[in-house]
Amino acid sequence: MANQLNRRTWIKSSAIIAGGAAFFSSTFTSALAKTKFVKKATKTIFFKSDQSVLAALPPNIKARLSANENPFGPSAKAKKAIIDAMEKSYQYPFFDYPTLGEKIIAFEGINKDQIMLDAGSSPILKAAAIHFTKGGGNIITGDPSYGDLPSTAEEFGAKIIAVPLTSDFKLDLNAMERSVNADTKLVYICNPNNPTATVVDTIKLKAFVERVSAKVPVFIDEAYIDYLEDPLSVTLVSAIKKGQNVIVARTFSKLHGFAGLRVGYAMAQPKMIETLSQYTNGAMSISATSLMGAIASYNDKEFLEDAKKKTFASRDFLYKTLKEEGYTYIPSAANFVMFPLKMDGKKFVDEMMKRGVSIRNWEFNNKHYCRISIGTMEEMQMFANAFKEIS
């Protein structure tokens, strides 16, 4: 098979493990030294991270519905693999990294030099933010959208062009394309989008990427794509296969239930993979236990379908609850739902918190919204009980 990997060759040359101890101390440090940029004070608060929200939670929270975590994972196979990996966890898992890479490569139909692994997708987002910011310029994103990459870029001096969503709460591809100018360094697309859980039209997105990537790189964050009925028909991996200047990021943190285990990866053209790997620890940042769990979980179709089924059941219960209380909502394509509030967002969050339920609030278009992550049916019932007291 053309993409079959020789493990020793992979260990020596592939970007999937770029960032081992020796690489990090030389290449990564050197890359940072050459950039000659200084982290600046953030000019605006682009978004409040889930991490900062969770860190402030009181200990009496009964339903943690504020971080888009999957309460049904990891799978039984992943848990067993994690436990089994403990036996040799004192060893560096050099010869196991390629196994996960091989699985992804075979499934996606890409080449071994078109992928890099890391501890979740966050380091990859940060790597892109730093790399594309070092020469100044701007980064285009949606408003609202996931703010990790844009907020990091802004901290390092980039100008953020935040394009308002369409009337149906989707990324406005036409307006984003019109915003591209000579100073644009990157276009960031989160699809499905966070916090709205909406998906843009696939045909339009592929056409957008083909046009825009000829001018500037396009970063597609597909963290929630596994929740779609047919992810393969929506993903932009096909753009990479066509040679387009596109970065596709994925994570095990959502449907696979690995938010606390930290496994993710990016796919792009070989030169881009090589470039981004200079800013991260790569696969070497993934623990042996997380790695073996991810290998067991990848393409565990039975578990993934079951997790989706449970998520959708809880989501339907939430829809029903909102309707009964006279609320509307944005139809969701992910494991969270956004709906407009009838009171101040912060007050709503605080009142729900007093009742042991953690959720998020946003304000845009002069309206207050709640974003609620989908939990177990028991957690959704806790939300419903608290919600009915203050709705």
Helices and strands as residue ranges (DSSP letters): H 7-13, G 15-17, H 21-23, I 24-28, H 29-35, H 50-55, E 63-64, H 76-85, G 86-88, H 97-108, G 112-114, E 115-118, H 122-133, E 138-143, H 148-155, E 159-164, H 173-179, E 184-190, H 202-212, E 218-221, G 225-227, G 231-233, H 237-241, E 246-251, E 264-267, H 270-276, G 277-279, G 282-285, H 288-297, H 301-324, E 336-340, H 345-354, E 357-358, E 360-364, E 367-373, H 377-390
